[in-house]
Amino acid sequence: MAKFAYRMQNILDIKEKMESQAKISYSIANGKLMEEQEKLKQLIARRAGYEKEARELVSGTIQVQKIRDCKKAIETMKTYQRTQMLNVHVAEKNLEAARKRLNELMIERKTHEKLKEKAFEDFKQEIQYAEGKEIDELVSYNYHDVEESGS
């Protein structure tokens, strides 16, 4: 029996490798986003701590230098927080780009798999047709032999 060989198997293999690389890139981008979000949460918590400390300093005995230091720390945290928000935004954009690339590669791979399935179905039909033809020839040959020996 004939063996099925998909003539574009090497392209399908390359598409599968590209898809796996895109999955890795996506997971790396997702990890980076989670890391940046965690940093942002830590900065927000730190800022909240400084704001709490500032409220406590204002309500108790007033120590001007400590209040100024605390206000400066709060402003610094605001700056860090804005910068970190930008980092999170960049990480989100990178994640979205990786997701789109992964989707494109998955579609390409699925397309090639469908083509392979169609080629296999065509191959099976060709085999079936060839087997039917052989059976018809065999039946015709046997019928012809019976006629000649019977006459």
N, C-alpha and C positions, 0 to 999 in steps of 0.2 A: 504494500500500500504506500502511496505517495505521502511524503511528510510535508506539513505546512511550514513555509518559511515566509515571514512577513518581510517584504523587501525594504521597508523603512523602519526596521526594528532599531537600528542604531540611532535614528532620530528620536524615537520614543524613549530609548534609554537616556539620551542626553536631556530630554524634557523632564524625565523623572529625577535626574540628578540636579537639574536646575531648580526644580520644585523643592527638593529636599534642602538645597542651599537657601532658597527663599524662606523656607520654614525656620531655618536656623537664624537667618537675619531678622525675621519677624520676632522670634523669641528673644533675641538679643535686644532689639528695640523695645520690646515690651518690658524686659528687665530694667532697661535704662529709664523708661518712664516711671516704673514703680520706685526706682531708686530716687529719682528727682522729686517725685511726689512725697516720699518719705522725708527727704531733706526739707521740703517746704513745710510739712507738718511740724518738724522739729523747730524750724524758725518761728512758726506761728506760736508754738507753745512757749518758746523762749521769750518772744515779745510779750506774750500775755503775762509771763512771770515778771518781766520788767515793769509792765503797766501796773500790776498788783503791788509791786514794791513801791512804785511811785505814789500810788494812792495811800499806802501805809505811811510813807515819809511825809506826805502833806498833812495827814490827819494827826500825827503825833507831834512831838517837838520838832520844830522846823530846823533842818540842817541844810542850808542852802547849797553847799557843795555836793552833798549826796543827791539832792534833788536834781541839780544840773547834770551830774554824771548819769543819773538814771534816765533823764530826758534825752541825753545824748545817745545813750545805749538804745533807747526806744527808736530814735530816728535812724540809727545805724541798722537796727533790725528791720525797720521799714524798707530801707534801701536793699538790704540783703533779700528781703522777702520779695520785692519787685523783681530783682535779678533772678531769683529762684523761680518766680512765676514765668518769666521769659524762658528759662531753661526747661520748665515743664511744658510750655507751649511748643518749643522746638522739638522736644522728645515726642510730644503727641503728633506733630507733623511727620516726624520720621517714622513713627509707628504706622500712621495712616499710609504713608508712601510704601512702606514694607508690606502692608496688608494689600494694597492695590496690586503691587508687583506679584505677590503670592497668588492673588486671585487670577491675574492674567496667565500666570504659568500653569495654574491648575486647569484653567479652561483649555489652554493649548494641549496639555497632557491628555485631558479627557477627549479632546477632538481626535488626537492621534490614536487613542485607545478605541474610539468608535470606528475610525478608519480600519484599524487592525481587525476589529470584530466583523466589519463588513467584508473585508478581504477574506477572512476565515469562512464566512458564510458563502461567499462566492466560490471559494476553494471546495467547500463541501458539496455545493451544487454541481461543480464541474466533475468531481469524483463520482457523484451519483449519476450524472449524465453518462460518464464514461462507463460505469458499471452497467447501466441500463443498455448501452450500446453493445457491450460485450455479451450480455445475456441475450439480446436480440440476435446477434451474430451466431452465437452458440445454438440457439433454438433454430434459427434458419438453417445452419449447417446440419444439425441433427435431422431436421425435417427433410432436407434435401437428400441426406444419406438414406433415410428410411424410404423415400420415394424411389431412389435408384435401386436399392436392394430388393424392394417390393415389386419392381416391374419385371 
